[in-house]
């Protein structure tokens, strides 16, 4: 027998209080039926004695408390999954939002799945090509890795996210590749930009898009990445696909987490964020990886904007503890007109050495990237020294390195927003910038690899 309660006592914003309830659970879905037959949906946030705190997926404005009744569904949020989801757009609750027909699901899966069991994990060791030299050449992305992008307000992280969705691919034959793109708390203009770009370039064909708008509820924003990751797990571990999950913006997600925590009257931690934010982030990030005995994989690129350009802020700080490196965007490079403005010296992919080398990229890739890092770092230092002491105070070789740093930014890091560079092209560009240095300066390239580079030149 279906049981409804007519004990909705209070409403504020999207929060309602329901008294005299029996057996409800935190995280459980509810339906609210209005007198006119309208139906609203919500989720149980907290339970005190026999009172449930419920957040609606839309506002409680105009809700007639006395004439409405609520039903507790006894289950959490589920999403119906199917391979037909590729090319489609969904909202943060997993409902079709592109105007097309409904998906006929193969199965329904609870979106609150746990992270991959560490014992079941297989080590990430295969290259994913993004077509972006500053990532592929120097901070390589590996299948199963979590590699966030740390941006700041006003920097082109949305354009970079779109470019990664358009260009990313796995190398090798008989590999099925898919993208799951999750946008959280974005404006209508940004949503239109992403979807129009995916359609124009054809990227939408192998992309599942989960779009949560800024006007949508906080509960939906919290659900959106879990919807996306559940779809990714189905594609990867049941359909054997290599899946790249791009999520933007984690900062909007964290703000909703703080808002819901405040609604629960929880004691705040750093900068008023909930004390469990680290655990919550980990419940998302640790769903990426490779599983022993499974051909598919899930790779994550979470994108976050650092408030006040502060990388010690709790959001980037906690993200850095969980993930395997970070791609840092630079305001200084952006002001110089460099796109993408990736600060390669502050960026790091902790798994890059596992995804490069013989039979993956090139045998000399590791040596070449180490030499490029050294030359660029020394060139930056030489430029700073010349500003302090004057150009005549630095050596001829330091002047050469200083010139190299400018060329490196303009010819290696800088590339067009629609320029898709293969790993071969990326490495050739790097070698072209280095080859004029005397052999004595190329100490990080082994002789056998130097001979290969000279032969290929």
Backbone torsions as a table, in degrees:
resi	resn	phi	psi	omega
1	UNK	NA	129.8	179.2
2	UNK	-75.5	126.6	-177.9
3	UNK	-110.2	126.4	175.5
4	UNK	-111.8	146.9	175.0
5	UNK	-109.1	138.2	174.4
6	UNK	-113.7	48.1	-174.5
7	UNK	-122.7	35.6	175.1
8	UNK	-76.0	117.1	-170.0
9	UNK	-101.8	-39.0	-174.6
10	UNK	-139.4	155.2	175.4
11	UNK	-145.0	135.8	177.3
12	UNK	-147.1	114.1	-176.5
13	UNK	65.2	-116.2	177.8
14	UNK	-107.1	7.9	-177.4
15	UNK	-100.5	134.1	173.7
16	UNK	-128.4	153.1	175.6
17	UNK	-111.7	132.3	180.0
18	UNK	-122.6	123.1	-176.1
19	UNK	-101.5	166.2	174.4
20	UNK	58.2	41.4	-179.9
21	UNK	-100.8	154.6	-178.3
22	UNK	-126.0	129.1	170.1
23	UNK	75.1	12.9	178.6
24	UNK	-74.8	158.0	-177.3
25	UNK	-126.9	147.9	173.5
26	UNK	-63.7	134.4	-178.8
27	UNK	90.6	-7.2	-178.8
28	UNK	-71.8	143.3	177.2
29	UNK	-82.1	150.9	177.1
30	UNK	-133.3	156.8	169.8
31	UNK	-122.0	138.0	176.5
32	UNK	-113.4	121.1	-179.6
33	UNK	-103.4	121.7	-179.6
34	UNK	-88.0	167.0	-177.0
35	UNK	-61.2	-34.3	-179.5
36	UNK	-81.4	4.2	178.8
37	UNK	94.8	-8.0	177.9
38	UNK	-64.9	147.1	-177.4
39	UNK	-122.6	131.8	173.8
40	UNK	-119.5	157.6	-177.1
41	UNK	-122.3	152.4	179.6
42	UNK	-157.8	-175.9	-175.7
43	UNK	-141.7	139.2	179.6
44	UNK	-74.1	122.1	178.1
45	UNK	-91.6	-40.8	-173.6
46	UNK	-156.0	155.1	177.4
47	UNK	-131.0	125.1	175.4
48	UNK	-118.6	114.7	-176.4
49	UNK	52.6	-110.9	-179.9
50	UNK	-113.7	24.2	178.2
51	UNK	-115.6	130.2	179.6
52	UNK	-106.6	134.3	172.3
53	UNK	-94.6	118.1	-175.2
54	UNK	-119.8	132.5	172.4
55	UNK	-104.9	126.3	178.1
56	UNK	-78.1	156.0	176.7
57	UNK	-79.2	-3.4	170.0
58	UNK	-142.6	-173.9	-176.1
59	UNK	-72.5	152.6	175.0
60	UNK	-87.6	4.4	177.9
61	UNK	-58.3	140.8	179.2
62	UNK	70.2	4.4	177.5
63	UNK	-78.7	121.1	178.0
64	UNK	-82.4	105.6	-172.6
65	UNK	-64.8	-39.3	-176.6
66	UNK	-71.7	-31.0	-174.1
67	UNK	-98.7	-0.1	-178.3
68	UNK	-103.2	152.0	177.9
69	UNK	-129.6	150.9	-173.5
70	UNK	-123.3	143.1	178.4
71	UNK	-125.2	133.2	176.4
72	UNK	-93.8	124.7	-168.8
73	UNK	-86.1	-12.5	175.7
74	UNK	77.2	14.1	179.1
75	UNK	-153.1	160.7	176.9
76	UNK	-86.5	-174.4	-178.3
77	UNK	-70.5	132.7	177.5
78	UNK	-122.4	155.5	175.7
79	UNK	-128.2	135.3	175.0
80	UNK	-82.1	126.1	-173.3
81	UNK	-114.2	148.7	179.2
82	UNK	-165.5	154.0	175.5
83	UNK	-64.0	-20.8	178.6
84	UNK	-68.9	-4.9	177.7
85	UNK	-71.8	-20.9	177.1
86	UNK	-61.8	130.9	-178.3
87	UNK	89.2	0.4	-176.4
88	UNK	-110.9	164.2	-178.0
89	UNK	-121.9	134.8	-178.1
90	UNK	-129.1	158.1	174.2
91	UNK	-86.9	-176.0	-175.4
92	UNK	-69.6	-4.7	176.6
93	UNK	-107.9	6.1	178.1
94	UNK	83.8	13.9	178.2
95	UNK	-91.9	141.9	179.1
96	UNK	-58.9	131.1	-178.5
97	UNK	-130.9	14.3	-178.6
98	UNK	-101.7	7.0	179.6
99	UNK	82.9	-2.5	-179.7
100	UNK	-86.0	-178.0	-179.3
101	UNK	-68.8	157.6	177.0
102	UNK	-65.7	150.2	176.5
103	UNK	-79.2	136.1	172.2
104	UNK	-91.5	105.0	-170.9
105	UNK	-75.5	147.7	171.8
106	UNK	-76.5	-30.3	-179.8
107	UNK	-165.5	165.4	174.4
108	UNK	-110.1	136.6	-178.0
109	UNK	-128.6	135.1	173.8
110	UNK	-64.5	132.2	-174.2
111	UNK	-78.4	-13.9	-177.1
112	UNK	-92.1	54.4	177.1
113	UNK	-75.1	153.2	178.7
114	UNK	-81.4	171.0	176.4
115	UNK	-67.5	166.1	178.5
116	UNK	-66.1	134.0	176.6
117	UNK	-59.8	125.7	-178.9
118	UNK	-55.7	-33.2	-179.9
119	UNK	-67.0	-29.3	-177.4
120	UNK	-87.0	-8.1	-174.8
121	UNK	-72.0	142.1	170.6
122	UNK	-107.0	150.8	-172.0
123	UNK	-75.9	132.6	176.1
124	UNK	-66.6	128.1	-178.6
125	UNK	-155.3	22.9	-178.7
126	UNK	-127.7	140.4	-171.9
127	UNK	-75.3	137.4	168.2
128	UNK	-115.8	125.9	-179.0
129	UNK	-93.0	122.9	177.3
130	UNK	-96.6	-12.9	-176.4
131	UNK	79.1	6.8	-180.0
132	UNK	-112.1	116.4	-170.5
133	UNK	-60.1	-40.7	-176.6
134	UNK	-65.4	-23.0	175.6
135	UNK	-91.4	-55.6	-174.5
136	UNK	-63.4	-40.8	-175.1
137	UNK	-79.5	-36.5	-169.2
138	UNK	-119.0	-29.9	-178.1
139	UNK	-132.3	63.3	-166.8
140	UNK	-61.5	137.9	176.7
141	UNK	-89.4	135.4	-175.5
142	UNK	-121.7	143.4	179.7
143	UNK	-56.9	129.0	-179.7
144	UNK	92.1	-1.3	-177.2
145	UNK	-86.5	158.3	170.5
146	UNK	-113.6	107.7	-175.8
147	UNK	-126.5	95.1	-176.5
148	UNK	-76.8	158.3	172.3
149	UNK	-110.1	120.3	177.8
150	UNK	-96.5	113.8	-178.0
151	UNK	-117.4	-167.4	177.5
152	UNK	-151.4	164.3	-178.4
153	UNK	-56.8	131.9	177.4
154	UNK	91.4	-10.8	178.3
155	UNK	-88.7	155.0	-169.5
156	UNK	-82.6	51.0	-179.6
157	UNK	-69.0	-28.8	177.8
158	UNK	-66.7	-40.9	177.7
159	UNK	-65.8	-39.3	178.5
160	UNK	-66.2	-41.1	177.4
161	UNK	-60.0	-45.0	179.9
162	UNK	-63.5	-39.8	179.5
163	UNK	-65.1	-40.0	178.3
164	UNK	-63.9	-41.3	177.9
165	UNK	-62.8	-42.6	-178.2
166	UNK	-65.6	-42.1	-163.9
167	UNK	-102.0	-21.5	-170.8
168	UNK	-64.4	143.5	177.2
169	UNK	-160.9	160.5	173.1
170	UNK	-102.7	145.0	178.5
171	UNK	-89.6	153.8	-178.8
172	UNK	113.2	155.9	-177.9
173	UNK	-86.0	156.8	174.6
174	UNK	58.6	32.2	176.8
175	UNK	-108.0	127.3	175.6
176	UNK	-93.8	126.6	-175.4
177	UNK	-120.8	139.0	178.8
178	UNK	-142.3	154.8	176.5
179	UNK	-115.8	136.7	166.9
180	UNK	-114.4	114.1	-177.8
181	UNK	-105.4	121.5	-178.4
182	UNK	-118.6	120.6	177.3
183	UNK	-114.3	130.7	-175.2
184	UNK	-123.1	122.1	174.1
185	UNK	68.5	31.2	-178.4
186	UNK	-92.7	162.3	179.4
187	UNK	-78.0	166.1	176.0
188	UNK	-61.6	-37.3	179.2
189	UNK	-63.1	-44.2	179.1
190	UNK	-65.3	-40.3	178.5
191	UNK	-61.4	-42.8	178.4
192	UNK	-64.2	-40.0	178.9
193	UNK	-59.8	-50.2	-177.9
194	UNK	-60.8	-51.3	-173.8
195	UNK	-67.9	-39.2	177.5
196	UNK	-65.3	-39.0	178.9
197	UNK	-66.2	-41.8	178.5
198	UNK	-63.4	-39.9	180.0
199	UNK	-69.4	-43.4	-176.8
200	UNK	-62.5	-38.4	-175.7
201	UNK	-94.0	-4.3	-179.6
202	UNK	82.5	0.1	-178.5
203	UNK	-65.4	-22.4	-175.8
204	UNK	-65.4	-21.0	-176.1
205	UNK	-62.1	-35.2	179.9
206	UNK	-113.0	27.6	-177.3
207	UNK	-123.5	134.4	168.4
208	UNK	-102.6	120.4	-176.8
209	UNK	-106.6	127.1	175.1
210	UNK	-116.2	111.1	-172.0
211	UNK	-114.9	118.3	174.1
212	UNK	-112.9	122.9	-176.5
213	UNK	-88.8	160.5	179.2
214	UNK	-60.9	-27.6	-179.3
215	UNK	-81.3	-8.7	179.4
216	UNK	-79.8	167.2	-173.8
217	UNK	-74.2	160.9	177.8
218	UNK	-64.3	-37.5	179.5
219	UNK	-62.7	-41.0	177.7
220	UNK	-64.5	-36.8	179.9
221	UNK	-65.9	-37.1	177.4
222	UNK	-69.1	-31.5	-178.2
223	UNK	-78.9	-29.8	-171.7
224	UNK	-54.3	-51.3	-179.6
225	UNK	-65.5	-29.6	178.5
226	UNK	-71.8	-35.2	172.7
227	UNK	-60.6	-50.0	-178.9
228	UNK	-60.6	-43.4	-178.4
229	UNK	-70.2	-32.9	176.4
230	UNK	-65.8	-41.1	175.6
231	UNK	-63.2	-42.9	179.8
232	UNK	-61.4	-41.1	179.6
233	UNK	-64.3	-37.9	177.3
234	UNK	-64.7	-47.5	-179.4
235	UNK	-63.5	-39.4	-174.4
236	UNK	-79.0	-48.9	-168.3
237	UNK	-99.4	-9.3	174.2
238	UNK	-114.2	-27.0	178.3
239	UNK	-110.8	5.7	173.7
240	UNK	60.9	36.4	179.9
241	UNK	-98.7	153.0	171.4
242	UNK	-90.0	116.6	-170.7
243	UNK	-116.5	130.8	173.5
244	UNK	-109.5	122.6	179.5
245	UNK	-104.4	118.1	176.7
246	UNK	-107.7	121.4	-176.6
247	UNK	-122.7	124.7	178.1
248	UNK	-141.9	132.4	6.2
249	UNK	-119.1	126.5	-178.1
250	UNK	-60.4	-27.9	178.3
251	UNK	-63.4	-40.9	176.1
252	UNK	-62.9	-38.6	176.7
253	UNK	-60.9	-45.7	-178.0
254	UNK	-65.1	-35.7	177.5
255	UNK	-63.7	-38.7	176.9
256	UNK	-68.2	-35.7	176.2
257	UNK	-61.6	-41.5	178.2
258	UNK	-66.7	-39.3	-179.7
259	UNK	-63.9	-43.6	179.7
260	UNK	-68.0	-38.5	177.1
261	UNK	-60.6	-40.2	178.3
262	UNK	-65.2	-39.4	178.5
263	UNK	-63.4	-27.3	178.4
264	UNK	-85.1	-3.5	-176.9
265	UNK	60.9	37.4	178.1
266	UNK	-80.2	152.9	178.3
267	UNK	-71.9	122.2	-176.7
268	UNK	-75.5	157.8	175.8
269	UNK	-111.8	-137.4	-176.0
270	UNK	-57.0	126.4	177.1
271	UNK	50.8	34.7	175.1
272	UNK	72.1	7.6	173.8
273	UNK	-79.3	153.5	-179.1
274	UNK	-65.9	149.0	-178.5
275	UNK	-64.9	-20.3	-179.4
276	UNK	-92.7	13.9	-176.8
277	UNK	-62.2	-36.5	176.9
278	UNK	-58.6	-47.5	180.0
279	UNK	-63.7	-39.2	179.8
280	UNK	-65.0	-45.3	176.5
281	UNK	-58.6	-44.4	-178.8
282	UNK	-62.1	-33.1	179.3
283	UNK	-65.6	-21.5	175.0
284	UNK	-90.3	-54.6	-172.8
285	UNK	-64.1	-35.8	-175.8
286	UNK	-79.2	5.5	172.3
287	UNK	-86.4	0.0	173.7
288	UNK	-90.1	152.2	174.8
289	UNK	145.3	-175.4	174.1
290	UNK	-115.5	146.6	-176.6
291	UNK	-118.7	134.4	178.7
292	UNK	-57.9	133.6	179.6
293	UNK	84.4	-3.7	178.7
294	UNK	-112.4	136.6	-178.9
295	UNK	-78.2	-32.3	-176.3
296	UNK	-77.1	172.1	179.5
297	UNK	-152.7	158.9	174.1
298	UNK	-123.6	122.8	177.0
299	UNK	-115.3	140.0	-176.6
300	UNK	-118.6	137.8	166.4
301	UNK	-124.8	89.3	173.2
302	UNK	-78.3	138.9	179.2
303	UNK	-116.0	132.0	179.1
304	UNK	-137.8	147.9	175.0
305	UNK	-100.5	125.1	-177.9
306	UNK	-80.2	117.5	176.9
307	UNK	-57.8	130.3	179.9
308	UNK	58.4	28.0	-179.4
309	UNK	56.8	27.3	-172.8
310	UNK	-100.1	107.5	-179.1
311	UNK	-77.1	-6.9	173.8
312	UNK	-91.7	-1.1	175.3
313	UNK	-58.7	147.6	-175.5
314	UNK	-52.8	-34.2	-175.8
315	UNK	-67.7	-57.1	176.1
316	UNK	-66.9	-32.9	-178.3
317	UNK	-62.0	-50.2	-179.4
318	UNK	-68.8	-37.3	177.3
319	UNK	-60.5	-41.4	-179.6
320	UNK	-63.2	-31.3	178.9
321	UNK	-68.3	-31.4	-171.3
322	UNK	-92.3	-34.8	-171.5
323	UNK	-91.9	173.9	-175.4
324	UNK	-105.1	61.7	177.7
325	UNK	116.1	-167.8	177.1
326	UNK	-164.7	148.9	170.7
327	UNK	-103.7	118.2	-176.5
328	UNK	-99.1	128.4	172.8
329	UNK	-92.7	142.3	-172.5
330	UNK	-112.7	128.6	176.0
331	UNK	-69.1	-34.2	179.1
332	UNK	-63.5	-44.9	177.8
333	UNK	-64.6	-38.8	179.3
334	UNK	-61.2	-40.1	178.8
335	UNK	-66.8	-26.1	177.3
336	UNK	-80.0	-5.9	-178.4
337	UNK	84.8	17.8	179.3
338	UNK	-85.5	128.2	174.2
339	UNK	-130.2	135.4	-9.6
340	UNK	-73.9	142.3	-174.8
341	UNK	-79.9	62.3	-176.7
342	UNK	-87.8	120.8	176.2
343	UNK	-83.1	96.4	-172.0
344	UNK	-68.7	-26.7	-179.5
345	UNK	-73.5	-27.5	177.4
346	UNK	-93.4	-8.8	-178.8
347	UNK	-90.9	159.2	-178.0
348	UNK	-159.5	132.2	168.1
349	UNK	-116.0	107.3	-173.8
350	UNK	-68.0	-16.7	-177.8
351	UNK	-106.5	8.0	-172.8
352	UNK	-58.8	-37.4	-177.7
353	UNK	-66.6	-19.2	179.7
354	UNK	-82.5	-17.3	-174.8
355	UNK	-110.0	6.0	-178.0
356	UNK	-125.4	167.3	178.1
357	UNK	115.1	-166.8	-177.6
358	UNK	-55.5	134.0	178.7
359	UNK	69.0	3.4	176.0
360	UNK	-119.0	-56.0	172.9
361	UNK	-126.1	-92.3	175.2
362	UNK	-138.7	150.6	-177.7
363	UNK	-61.9	-28.4	-176.8
364	UNK	-95.1	5.3	-174.0
365	UNK	-57.0	-47.5	-176.9
366	UNK	-62.2	-45.1	178.9
367	UNK	-62.1	-43.0	-177.0
368	UNK	-65.2	-43.3	-179.3
369	UNK	-67.5	-35.9	177.2
370	UNK	-64.4	-38.8	178.6
371	UNK	-69.1	-38.1	178.2
372	UNK	-65.4	-42.9	176.6
373	UNK	-58.7	-46.1	-178.4
374	UNK	-63.3	-46.7	-176.2
375	UNK	-65.3	-40.9	-179.6
376	UNK	-68.0	-42.1	178.8
377	UNK	-62.6	-45.2	179.5
378	UNK	-65.9	-37.2	178.5
379	UNK	-64.4	-40.9	177.1
380	UNK	-62.8	-42.4	178.7
381	UNK	-65.0	-39.5	179.3
382	UNK	-64.3	-39.2	178.6
383	UNK	-65.4	-42.1	178.0
384	UNK	-63.9	-38.5	178.9
385	UNK	-66.7	-38.1	-179.6
386	UNK	-67.8	-30.0	177.0
387	UNK	-67.4	-37.5	-177.9
388	UNK	-79.0	-46.2	-172.7
389	UNK	-100.8	-14.2	-174.4
390	UNK	98.9	149.5	-175.3
391	UNK	-63.0	-32.7	-178.2
392	UNK	-71.2	-13.0	-177.2
393	UNK	-86.0	-10.7	-179.5
394	UNK	-102.0	157.2	-175.2
395	UNK	-72.1	165.3	177.9
396	UNK	-60.7	-39.0	-179.9
397	UNK	-68.2	-38.1	177.3
398	UNK	-64.5	-34.9	176.3
399	UNK	-63.3	-37.2	178.8
400	UNK	-65.8	-40.5	177.5
401	UNK	-67.5	-37.6	178.5
402	UNK	-62.0	-40.6	177.5
403	UNK	-67.3	-38.1	178.3
404	UNK	-59.0	-41.9	-177.0
405	UNK	-61.0	-38.3	177.1
406	UNK	-66.6	-44.9	179.9
407	UNK	-64.3	-36.8	-179.7
408	UNK	-63.2	-44.2	179.1
409	UNK	-65.6	-40.1	-174.3
410	UNK	-83.1	-27.2	-174.4
411	UNK	-111.0	-26.5	-178.9
412	UNK	-101.1	-56.8	-179.3
413	UNK	-68.2	-46.2	-175.6
414	UNK	-71.5	129.3	173.0
415	UNK	-156.3	163.7	-177.0
416	UNK	-69.3	152.5	-179.9
417	UNK	-63.1	-26.4	178.4
418	UNK	-112.0	21.9	178.5
419	UNK	-96.0	115.1	-177.1
420	UNK	-105.0	104.5	-175.0
421	UNK	-98.8	127.4	176.2
422	UNK	-69.6	162.4	179.2
423	UNK	-63.9	-33.7	177.7
424	UNK	-63.3	-43.7	179.4
425	UNK	-65.0	-40.6	178.7
426	UNK	-60.3	-47.8	-178.3
427	UNK	-68.5	-35.0	176.4
428	UNK	-63.8	-40.2	178.1
429	UNK	-62.6	-42.5	178.5
430	UNK	-62.1	-43.3	179.7
431	UNK	-67.3	-37.7	178.5
432	UNK	-58.3	-36.3	179.8
433	UNK	-75.4	-25.6	-175.6
434	UNK	-93.9	-25.2	-164.5
435	UNK	-66.9	-15.8	178.5
436	UNK	-81.6	-8.1	176.7
437	UNK	-74.4	146.8	175.5
438	UNK	-61.2	152.8	-178.9
439	UNK	-55.1	-34.2	-179.2
440	UNK	-64.8	-19.5	178.4
441	UNK	-90.2	-11.8	-177.1
442	UNK	-99.8	51.2	-172.3
443	UNK	-72.7	-16.6	-177.5
444	UNK	-89.2	-2.4	177.1
445	UNK	-106.5	118.9	-179.8
446	UNK	-64.1	153.0	-176.5
447	UNK	-56.5	-42.6	-177.4
448	UNK	-65.3	-36.7	178.7
449	UNK	-74.8	-33.9	176.4
450	UNK	-63.2	-39.6	178.7
451	UNK	-64.3	-38.5	177.5
452	UNK	-63.6	-44.2	179.3
453	UNK	-62.6	-40.8	179.4
454	UNK	-66.7	-36.5	178.3
455	UNK	-68.0	-38.0	-179.2
456	UNK	-76.7	-19.3	-175.3
457	UNK	-67.0	NA	NA
